[in-house]
Amino acid sequence: MPKLFDNDLTYVLGDPELELLGSKDKLAQWRHYSKGPAYYKLGRKIVYSGADLNAWVEAQRVSNSQASS
């Protein structure tokens, strides 16, 4: 699958690219429950690495054989 995010960029909450994963509230829930993609906390800012986002997206892949069981 092509990379959805640029590996060399960082993304902050409010960036339109992050809406592909979910709303700000959904991302906050994932952080609270330690579920979503890895992130950095810089003061009060949440920052996502493009490489981390791509790795997390790839880990969510479900193959047809897994989906049918």
PyMOL commands that set and color helices and strands:
alter all, ss='L'
color gray80, all
select helices_A, chain A and resi 16-20+24-32+50-59+64-67
alter helices_A, ss='H'
color red, helices_A
select strands_A, chain A and resi 10-12+40-42+45-49
alter strands_A, ss='S'
color yellow, strands_A
deselect
rebuild
show_as cartoon
